[in-house]
Structure formats: structure tokens, C-alpha cells
Amino acid sequence: MSQALSRGTALRFVILASVVSLLGDTTYEGARSVTGPFLATLGASATAVGFVAGFGELLGFGLRLVSGYVTDRTRRYWTVAILGYAVNLLAVPALALAGRWETAAFLMILERAGKGIRNPARDAMLSHATKEMGRGWGFGLHEAMDQIGAVVGPILVAGALYARQGYRNAFAMLLVPASLALAVLLINRFLYPNPRDLEVSSSRVETKGLRRSFWLYLSAVALIAAGYADFPLIAYHFKGASVAPEDWIPLFYAVAMGVDALAALAFGRLFDRIGLQVLIVSSLLSFLFAPLVFLGGFHLALLGMVLWGAGMGAQESVMRAAIAEMAPAERRGTAYGVFNSIFGLSWFLGSAIMGILYDISLTALILFSMAAQLGSIPLLMAVRKGRNRDSMSPLPP
């Protein structure tokens, strides 16, 4: 396969995968824009909201460890991805049937579990397709289209709430994009049954282990994850503190997702040119979101959501692209699984801590968030040096 043919074919694969993500995000991000307030209407506390959000991420990211290993061992990328997408997407419209907050919480956690199952396989397939087009640009393009759905979904939900349709009808409406996402996924599976063929072979000899810089990198992103408040808790605050009218809350989320899309493209391009320095820049840019969203009024909170979205764009594009550069092809599913499991554990702990701190002291919550994110910067700077020093000294597989 020629390099030009591989690049064109890979681009088509990335675009189809991105359409799936666009429709998928329309589904579950539309729901996630109101799950905090929805749980509140069913009687859940702030601590419960923070725990459910964090535990959902913990389970989802923990499953990625297993899913990534299974993907590498079996090479059944599509089987794993399709199973995960089905669970991930179909749990959302089922929220329309939830009568208790515990039932809704279970479905929210199930949705995160499905995402955890599918992501290592999907990211491994994307890593093969993006080699020739640029890792940062490929993952950035995928994230940008992904976030178009994350904008559309909350707007649709906001429209349903504005029309006085209520949460349940809004959730039921999301069955339409969920079904379309699964249809496009099956089309992509039919057209590209062997995604590993999209990566042109290289004469460079790759090691079989995960390098030391990989583990140092995990420490840095763990701090970023711990300091990042999940949106259900932010939305809970917006509703409880009357920062914004109820039907404006999903629009705040939509703004953040729009910024996420633009930031993913920009940071992805920068990653291909200057490397991991872009994560340092994004951390310095986004660490101020916490005081703005938790202490500010309408306009400052909106600015905080802009910074929150910019940080998310960097996380979802640059972080994944960097893993593809650090892990050999035969270990990429496992690498994504390990990466996401550590990220998820940190996200869970951070979300649980911030949920508890919310009920105690907003100042303590804000200081925790800012300190964790800033603490990642020295580690990211060390990764740059470490990658050069031990690039030929892998840990045992």
C-alpha cells in the first residue's frame, strides 16, 4: 500500500469514526448536561452526585484496562468497540424510565462502563489511521467532530426543557442519534475490517515494553484528572446557587464543548509541531476555571466554562496522541487501557473529594483543583527530558 493511498484511506476511516463519535456525543453528552440537576430532582445530594460521577468514570476507565488487554490479545478491535458502543449509547434513553435517583445513577454508571469498554479498541484503531496524517491532527480532528455532537446534544436537551418537555422526554429523544451512531459504526466496520492495515510499516525497530517516560507521563495526567471537576457537579452548583436559569445550564455545557472542539484542533496541530509543551500551556490556561465557575456569577461562570472546555480539548486530543507516540503498535491497546485506568482512578478520587469539599468549603474545593493541575507541570517538563534519555531503555513488558 502506497503512503498516499494509506493517508487518503486512513483519513476516510477517521472521518467515519468521527461521525460515530459526533452522534454518540450528541446522545450521552446531551444527557450528561442535565444528569446533575436530574439527580437533584430525584432527591440526590451533592455528595451523591459527585460520587456517582466519579465512580462512573472509575468503572469506565478501569474497564479500559481489561478492554485494552483483550484487544491486544485477540486483535478483535471491532467486536470490542461495537459491544462498548451498544452499552454506552442505549443506557442513555433508558434514563427516561428511571423513577428513583438510584436507578438513574445505575444507568449513568452503565453508560460510562460502555464507554470504557469501547475506547481502547477505538483509540488503537485511530492510532493506526493517524500515523501518516499526524497524530495530533488526526486525534484533534476526531475530538473536534466528537465535540460538535457534544454541542448539539445539550442544545437539543435545552430545547426540550425550554419547550417544557421535561427530562424524561429529553432522554427519550436521544434514542435517535444513538441508533444512527450504531448504524454508521457498522458501516465503518464493513468498509475497514482490518484497521491495522492503515498504518504504513516503518523500518524503525520498536521495543515491546512501555517506556519509563510513559509512566512519568501517567503521573502528570493523573494530577490533571484529579483536579478537573466533572460537569454534573458544576451543573449541580449552577442550579443550587442559581448561577444560571435551569434551561441555560445545558447551554453553558454546549459552549464548553464548542471551545473543546476548537481547542482540540489547535492543540492537536501544535502537538505535531512542538510536542508535549502544549499540555503545559493548556494546564496554565485551564487551572483558573475552578474559582470562576464556583465563585463567579453568570458571566464569570461562563468564562470559567470556556477555560474548562479548552482544557478538555487538550486532554482528549493531545493526551491520546502522545500515547500513540510512546507505545509500540503491538502494545497500544494495553497502553491506552493502562493510561485511561490511571486517569479514571484519579478522576474518581478527585470527583469524590470535590463532591465532599463542596458540602464543606468552596474555597477548599477550588484550592484542591488548582493545586492538582499546577502540580502536573513539573512532571510534564520532566517527561520531555525523560523521553530523550530513556527512549531506548524500556521497562519489561
Residue pairs with C-beta under 8 A, 6 or more apart in sequence:
1 9
1 197
1 200
3 132
3 200
6 132
6 198
6 199
6 200
7 132
7 133
9 192
9 198
10 128
10 129
10 130
10 131
10 132
10 133
10 138
10 198
10 199
11 129
11 133
12 191
13 125
13 129
13 188
13 191
13 192
13 195
13 198
14 126
14 129
14 130
14 133
14 138
14 141
14 142
15 141
15 145
16 184
16 187
16 188
16 191
16 192
17 122
17 125
17 126
17 129
17 142
17 188
18 141
18 142
18 144
18 145
18 146
19 145
19 184
20 85
20 181
20 184
20 185
20 188
21 142
21 145
21 146
21 149
22 145
22 146
22 148
22 149
22 152
23 149
23 177
23 178
23 180
23 181
23 184
24 85
24 88
24 89
24 146
24 149
24 177
24 178
24 181
25 146
25 147
25 148
25 149
25 150
25 153
25 257
26 149
26 150
26 152
26 153
26 156
26 174
26 177
26 181
27 89
27 92
27 93
27 149
27 153
27 174
27 177
27 178
27 181
28 88
28 89
28 92
28 111
28 115
28 153
28 174
29 149
29 150
29 153
29 154
29 253
29 257
30 92
30 152
30 153
30 154
30 156
30 157
30 170
30 174
30 177
30 250
31 92
31 95
31 111
31 153
31 157
31 170
31 171
31 174
32 231
32 232
32 253
33 153
33 154
33 157
33 158
33 231
33 235
33 249
33 250
33 253
33 254
34 154
34 157
34 161
34 167
34 170
34 235
34 249
34 250
35 95
35 104
35 108
35 232
35 235
36 49
36 53
36 231
36 232
36 233
36 234
36 235
36 236
36 239
37 167
37 235
37 236
37 239
37 246
37 249
38 95
38 104
38 167
39 48
39 49
39 52
39 101
39 104
39 105
39 232
39 236
40 49
40 236
40 239
40 240
41 167
42 98
42 100
42 101
42 104
43 101
44 52
44 101
44 105
45 359
46 233
46 236
46 240
46 355
46 358
46 359
47 355
47 356
47 358
47 359
48 101
48 105
48 355
49 232
49 233
49 236
49 355
50 230
50 232
50 233
50 351
50 352
50 354
50 355
50 356
50 358
51 351
51 352
51 355
52 105
52 108
52 109
52 232
53 108
53 230
53 232
53 233
53 351
53 355
54 230
54 347
54 348
54 349
54 350
54 351
54 352
54 355
55 109
55 348
55 352
56 108
56 109
56 111
56 112
56 113
57 112
57 230
57 344
57 347
57 348
57 351
58 344
58 345
58 347
58 348
59 109
59 112
59 113
59 116
59 344
60 112
60 113
60 114
60 115
60 116
60 344
61 116
61 340
61 341
61 342
61 343
61 344
61 345
61 347
61 348
62 116
62 341
62 344
62 345
63 113
63 116
63 117
64 116
64 117
64 119
64 120
64 336
64 337
64 340
64 341
64 344
65 337
65 338
65 340
65 341
66 337
67 80
67 84
67 116
67 117
67 118
67 119
67 120
67 121
67 333
67 337
68 120
68 121
68 124
68 333
68 334
68 335
68 336
68 337
68 338
68 340
69 333
69 334
69 337
70 76
70 80
70 333
71 77
71 80
71 120
71 121
71 124
71 333
71 337
72 124
72 330
72 331
72 332
72 333
72 334
74 80
75 196
76 121
77 121
77 122
77 124
77 125
77 195
78 121
78 189
78 193
80 117
80 118
80 120
80 121
81 118
81 121
81 122
81 125
81 185
82 118
82 182
82 185
82 186
82 189
83 117
83 118
84 114
84 115
84 116
84 117
84 118
84 119
84 121
85 114
85 118
85 181
85 182
85 185
86 114
86 182
87 110
87 111
87 113
87 114
87 117
88 111
88 112
88 113
88 114
88 115
88 117
88 118
89 111
89 114
89 178
89 181
89 182
90 178
91 107
91 108
91 110
91 111
91 114
92 107
92 111
92 171
92 174
92 175
92 178
93 171
93 172
93 173
93 174
93 175
93 178
94 107
94 171
95 104
95 107
95 108
95 167
95 168
95 171
96 168
96 169
96 171
96 172
97 103
97 168
98 104
98 107
116 340
116 344
119 336
119 340
120 333
120 334
120 336
120 337
120 340
121 333
123 320
123 323
123 332
123 336
124 195
124 332
124 333
124 336
125 195
126 138
126 139
126 142
126 320
127 135
127 199
127 323
127 324
127 329
127 332
127 336
128 195
128 196
128 197
128 198
128 199
128 329
129 138
129 195
129 198
129 199
130 137
130 138
130 139
130 321
130 324
131 198
131 199
131 200
131 324
132 199
132 200
134 268
134 272
135 271
135 272
135 321
135 322
135 324
135 325
136 267
136 268
136 269
136 270
136 271
136 272
136 317
136 318
136 321
137 268
137 269
137 272
138 268
138 321
139 264
139 268
139 316
139 317
139 318
139 320
139 321
139 324
140 264
140 265
140 266
140 267
140 268
140 269
140 271
140 317
140 318
140 321
141 265
141 268
142 317
143 260
143 261
143 264
143 265
143 268
143 313
143 316
143 317
144 261
144 262
144 264
144 265
145 261
146 261
146 264
146 316
147 257
147 258
147 260
147 261
147 264
147 313
147 316
148 261
149 177
150 253
150 254
150 257
150 260
150 261
151 254
151 257
151 258
151 261
152 254
153 174
153 177
154 250
154 251
154 253
154 254
154 257
155 250
155 251
155 254
156 170
156 173
156 174
157 170
157 174
157 250
158 247
158 248
158 249
158 250
158 251
158 254
160 166
160 169
160 170
160 173
161 167
161 170
161 246
161 247
161 250
162 247
165 173
192 198
196 329
199 329
206 328
206 329
206 330
207 328
207 392
207 394
208 328
208 330
208 331
208 394
208 397
209 331
209 394
209 395
209 396
209 397
210 326
210 327
210 331
210 334
210 335
210 338
210 394
210 395
210 397
211 326
211 387
211 390
211 391
211 393
211 394
211 395
212 386
212 390
212 393
212 394
212 395
213 326
213 383
213 386
213 387
213 390
213 391
214 323
214 326
214 327
214 335
215 395
216 379
216 382
216 383
216 386
217 276
217 322
217 326
217 379
217 380
217 383
218 338
218 339
218 342
218 343
219 379
220 279
220 376
220 377
220 379
220 380
220 383
221 315
221 319
221 339
221 342
221 343
221 346
221 376
222 342
222 343
222 345
222 346
223 346
223 372
223 373
223 375
223 376
223 379
224 279
224 283
224 311
224 315
224 372
224 373
224 376
225 343
225 344
225 346
225 347
225 350
226 346
226 347
226 349
226 350
226 353
226 372
227 287
227 290
227 350
227 368
227 369
227 370
227 371
227 372
227 373
227 375
228 308
228 311
228 312
228 315
228 347
228 350
228 369
228 373
229 289
229 290
229 293
229 294
229 308
229 350
229 351
229 354
229 365
229 369
230 347
230 351
231 253
231 256
233 351
233 354
233 355
233 358
234 293
234 294
234 305
234 308
235 249
235 252
235 253
236 358
237 243
237 293
237 294
237 358
238 244
238 249
238 252
238 301
239 246
239 249
243 296
243 297
243 298
243 301
244 252
244 298
244 301
252 301
252 302
252 305
253 305
255 302
255 305
255 306
255 309
256 305
256 306
256 308
256 309
256 312
257 309
257 312
258 309
259 305
259 306
259 309
259 310
259 313
260 309
260 310
260 312
260 313
260 316
261 313
262 313
263 282
263 309
263 310
263 311
263 312
263 313
263 314
263 317
264 313
264 314
264 316
264 317
265 317
266 313
267 278
267 281
267 282
267 313
267 314
267 317
267 318
268 317
268 318
268 321
270 277
270 278
270 281
271 278
271 317
271 318
271 321
271 322
275 384
276 318
276 322
276 380
276 383
276 384
277 384
278 314
278 318
279 314
279 318
279 319
279 322
279 376
279 380
280 377
280 380
280 381
282 310
282 311
282 313
282 314
282 315
282 318
283 311
283 373
283 374
283 376
283 377
283 380
284 377
285 307
285 310
285 311
286 307
286 308
286 310
286 311
286 314
286 373
287 369
287 370
287 373
287 374
288 304
288 307
288 370
289 304
289 305
289 307
289 308
289 311
289 369
290 304
290 365
290 366
290 369
290 370
291 304
291 366
291 370
292 300
292 301
292 303
292 304
292 307
293 301
293 304
293 305
293 308
294 304
294 362
294 365
294 366
295 362
295 366
296 303
296 304
311 373
319 339
319 343
320 336
323 332
323 335
323 336
323 339
324 332
326 335
326 387
327 334
327 335
327 336
331 397
350 368
350 369
350 372
353 368
354 365
354 368
354 369
357 364
357 365
357 368
358 365
